[in-house]
């Protein structure tokens, strides 16, 4: 089997230009974007609530009050209006082909605190091996009633472990927590790249640095927060969120893939020599 390299992405402000709810979902409720998030922050503060659960609750409550059923189909329709950064639509095919030329298989994953249903409705949803994001449980009428999966900023690392072990079913905690030798894990950490946009991605970025993977922060505007990620050694590289062929981001990801592919070949050669000696 070819070695596998996993590229993991945050979604909001990493692949698309703003929070996914801001494009169509919030305006469809008759609210300004600021009104929805102000209400979410108020609920979070008043109830001492996780920020992700607070926005998921707010979406259900406001939809019910407005008599606009919160259904999966409606959320998926919102995904059709997502605006992506330059080059995103062609990125996956080009990177997959480059991986093939290096003798490795590229798999793409999303790890996002946004809504899975909205991501499922986008034109790029089929590019991902798996999408780990917030998702609702629906009643017999197809209306959202409860969070089924919540992905907050710190538990994102759980999903990196799932990719590492090949345990992609979020309901399967037994296999996730079972001890497994490093050489039997589906995708080693040294074959992982994480791409995110900022502080909410730091736990995953630090995880990559600790375990031998690579991390990249992308940005729309180069501010002090982004610079600090690099200065404080929280991330390996920073680049504008431009996924077109030949950009700094494109060249660096290809260099990382090339280096990972060579490392895998050298490891295999060493293992084969040891076998021949025995």
C-alpha positions in Angstrom: 0.0 0.0 0.0 1.1 3.6 -0.7 1.9 5.7 2.4 -1.0 8.0 3.3 -0.6 11.7 4.1 -3.5 13.5 5.8 -4.1 17.2 5.3 -6.5 18.5 7.9 -8.3 21.8 7.6 -10.3 24.1 9.8 -13.1 25.5 7.6 -14.2 29.0 8.5 -11.7 31.6 7.5 -9.4 28.8 6.4 -11.1 27.6 3.3 -14.0 30.0 3.2 -13.8 33.7 3.7 -15.9 34.1 6.9 -17.9 32.1 9.4 -20.2 29.9 7.4 -23.3 30.9 9.2 -22.8 34.5 8.1 -23.4 33.9 4.4 -27.0 32.8 4.3 -28.2 31.1 7.5 -28.3 34.1 9.8 -29.8 36.5 7.3 -32.5 33.8 6.6 -33.6 34.2 10.2 -34.2 37.9 9.6 -31.2 38.9 11.8 -28.1 40.9 11.3 -24.9 38.8 11.7 -24.0 40.9 14.8 -27.4 40.3 16.4 -27.1 36.5 16.2 -23.6 36.4 17.6 -24.4 39.0 20.3 -27.3 36.8 21.4 -25.1 33.7 21.4 -22.4 35.5 23.5 -25.1 36.6 25.9 -26.4 33.0 26.3 -22.9 31.7 26.7 -22.0 34.2 29.4 -25.4 34.0 31.3 -25.5 30.2 31.4 -21.7 29.6 31.7 -22.0 27.6 28.5 -19.6 26.2 25.9 -19.4 28.7 23.1 -20.1 26.1 20.4 -23.1 24.6 22.2 -24.4 28.2 22.8 -24.5 29.0 19.0 -26.1 25.6 18.3 -28.7 26.3 20.9 -29.3 29.8 19.6 -29.9 28.5 16.1 -32.5 26.0 17.3 -34.3 28.6 19.6 -34.4 31.4 17.1 -35.5 29.2 14.3 -38.4 27.9 16.5 -39.4 31.4 17.5 -39.4 32.6 13.9 -41.4 29.5 12.9 -38.7 28.5 10.4 -38.0 24.8 10.9 -34.3 24.0 11.3 -34.0 21.1 8.9 -30.9 19.4 7.4 -32.0 20.3 3.9 -32.2 24.0 4.7 -28.7 24.0 6.2 -27.3 22.1 3.3 -28.8 24.6 0.9 -26.9 27.3 2.8 -23.7 25.6 1.8 -24.2 26.5 -1.9 -23.5 30.2 -1.2 -20.2 29.7 0.6 -17.4 31.8 -0.8 -14.0 30.2 -0.9 -10.5 31.7 -1.0 -8.8 31.8 -4.4 -7.8 28.4 -5.7 -9.7 26.3 -3.2 -11.9 24.6 -5.8 -8.9 23.3 -7.8 -6.6 22.7 -4.8 -7.6 19.2 -4.0 -7.3 17.7 -7.5 -3.9 19.4 -7.9 -2.5 18.3 -4.5 -3.8 14.7 -5.0 -2.1 14.5 -8.4 1.1 15.8 -6.8 0.9 13.2 -4.1 0.5 10.5 -6.7 3.6 11.7 -8.5 5.5 11.4 -5.2 4.2 7.8 -4.6 1.8 8.7 -1.7 -1.9 9.0 -1.3 -3.3 12.3 -0.1 -6.4 12.3 2.1 -8.2 15.5 3.1 -10.2 16.0 6.3 -12.2 18.9 7.9 -12.0 19.5 11.6 -14.4 22.5 12.2 -16.5 24.1 14.9 -18.9 25.1 12.1 -22.0 23.2 10.9 -21.4 19.9 9.2 -24.7 20.2 7.3 -23.6 23.4 5.7 -20.2 22.0 4.8 -22.0 18.9 3.3 -23.9 21.3 1.0 -20.8 23.0 -0.5 -19.3 22.2 -3.8 -16.1 20.8 -2.2 -17.7 18.4 0.3 -16.9 15.4 -1.8 -13.2 16.1 -1.6 -12.9 15.1 2.0 -12.3 11.6 3.4 -14.3 12.7 6.5 -15.8 15.9 7.8 -15.7 16.3 11.6 -17.9 19.3 12.5 -20.9 20.2 14.7 -24.0 18.3 13.7 -27.6 18.1 14.9 -29.9 15.2 15.9 -33.3 15.5 14.1 -36.7 14.3 15.2 -39.2 12.3 13.3 -40.2 15.4 11.3 -36.7 16.1 10.3 -36.3 19.2 12.7 -33.1 19.7 14.7 -33.7 19.1 18.4 -30.3 18.5 19.9 -26.5 18.7 19.2 -25.3 15.3 18.0 -21.7 16.3 17.7 -20.0 19.4 19.0 -16.5 20.3 18.0 -15.0 23.0 20.1 -11.6 24.5 20.0 -9.9 22.2 22.5 -11.5 18.9 21.6 -10.4 19.2 18.0 -7.4 17.2 18.9 -9.6 14.2 19.5 -10.3 14.1 15.8 -6.6 14.2 14.9 -6.2 11.0 17.0 -9.1 9.5 15.1 -7.4 10.1 11.8 -4.1 8.8 13.2 -5.7 5.5 14.3 -8.3 5.3 11.4 -11.2 5.4 13.8 -13.5 7.8 11.9 -16.8 6.8 13.6 -17.3 9.5 16.3 -19.5 7.0 18.3 -16.6 4.6 18.5 -14.7 5.6 21.6 -13.5 2.0 22.5 -11.1 1.7 19.5 -10.1 5.4 19.8 -8.9 4.8 23.4 -7.4 1.4 22.9 -3.6 1.2 23.1 -2.1 0.7 19.6 1.5 0.3 18.6 2.8 3.3 16.6 3.7 1.2 13.6 0.1 -0.1 13.3 -1.6 3.3 13.2 -3.2 4.1 9.9 -1.6 7.5 9.4 1.4 8.4 11.6 1.6 12.0 13.0 4.7 12.5 10.9 2.5 12.2 7.8 0.0 14.9 8.9 -0.4 18.5 7.9 -2.8 20.9 9.7 -4.0 24.1 8.1 -6.0 26.6 10.2 -6.5 30.3 10.6 -5.7 31.3 14.1 -5.9 30.9 17.9 -8.7 28.4 17.8 -6.4 26.0 15.9 -3.5 26.3 18.2 -4.1 23.0 20.1 -3.9 21.1 16.8 -1.0 23.1 15.6 1.0 22.5 18.7 0.1 18.8 18.5 1.6 18.6 15.0 4.8 20.3 16.2 5.0 17.9 19.2 4.5 14.7 17.2 6.4 15.5 14.0 3.7 16.7 11.7 3.5 20.2 10.1 1.2 23.1 10.7 0.3 26.1 8.6 -1.6 29.2 9.6 -3.4 31.1 6.7 -4.6 34.6 6.9 -6.6 37.3 5.1 -4.6 40.2 6.7 -1.2 39.8 8.4 -1.9 41.1 11.9 0.0 40.7 15.2 -1.9 37.7 16.3 -0.8 35.8 13.2 2.8 36.9 13.6 2.8 35.8 17.2 1.9 32.3 16.2 5.2 32.0 14.3 7.2 34.0 16.8 6.1 31.8 19.7 6.7 28.7 17.7 3.1 27.6 17.8 3.0 27.0 14.0 5.6 26.1 11.4 4.5 28.5 8.6 2.2 31.4 7.9 0.8 32.3 4.4 -2.0 34.3 2.8 -5.1 32.2 2.3 -4.4 31.8 -1.4 -4.6 28.2 -2.7 -3.7 28.8 -6.3 -0.9 27.0 -8.1 2.5 28.5 -7.4 1.7 30.5 -4.3 3.8 30.2 -1.1 1.1 28.0 0.4 1.0 25.7 -2.6 4.8 25.4 -2.9 5.3 24.7 0.8 2.6 22.1 1.1 4.2 20.3 -2.0 7.6 20.5 -0.4 6.2 19.0 2.8 4.6 16.2 0.9 7.8 15.5 -1.0 9.8 15.4 2.2 7.2 13.1 3.9 7.3 10.8 0.9 11.1 10.6 0.9 11.1 9.9 4.7 8.6 7.1 4.2 10.7 5.5 1.4 13.8 5.7 3.6 12.0 4.1 6.5 10.8 1.3 4.3 14.2 0.7 2.9 15.7 0.5 6.4 12.9 -2.0 7.4 13.6 -4.1 4.3 17.3 -4.3 5.0 16.7 -5.4 8.5 14.4 -8.2 7.2 17.1 -9.3 4.8 19.6 -9.5 7.6 17.4 -11.8 9.6 
